[in-house]
């Protein structure tokens, strides 16, 4: 549902929240859930991650934090292992790590 103040909430058929946050003119700042667990929070176009955001591992720890285009790591960011340790940090293109941060 979407109200006049830009608040947005979408649930699946079982009632679990899938997306929630704010959205105005298709640009949002949402939290997205997968199986009831936070999967993504950040900027969106409709419900597609775009801009700056954070993806999460199923255990709740950060998976990736940084720039995103069409739901894919693209630009500067940091990818983390499930235990919270940094896997790699720098530039990503189309979801692939290409260069360490200077």
HELIX and SHEET records of a PDB file:
SHEET    1   A 9 UNK A   7  UNK A  11  0                                        
SHEET    2   A 9 UNK A  17  UNK A  24 -1                                        
SHEET    3   A 9 UNK A  27  UNK A  34 -1                                        
SHEET    4   A 9 UNK A  37  UNK A  45 -1                                        
SHEET    5   A 9 UNK A  48  UNK A  56 -1                                        
SHEET    6   A 9 UNK A  62  UNK A  69 -1                                        
SHEET    7   A 9 UNK A  72  UNK A  80 -1                                        
SHEET    8   A 9 UNK A  86  UNK A  93 -1                                        
SHEET    9   A 9 UNK A  96  UNK A 100 -1                                        
END                                                                             
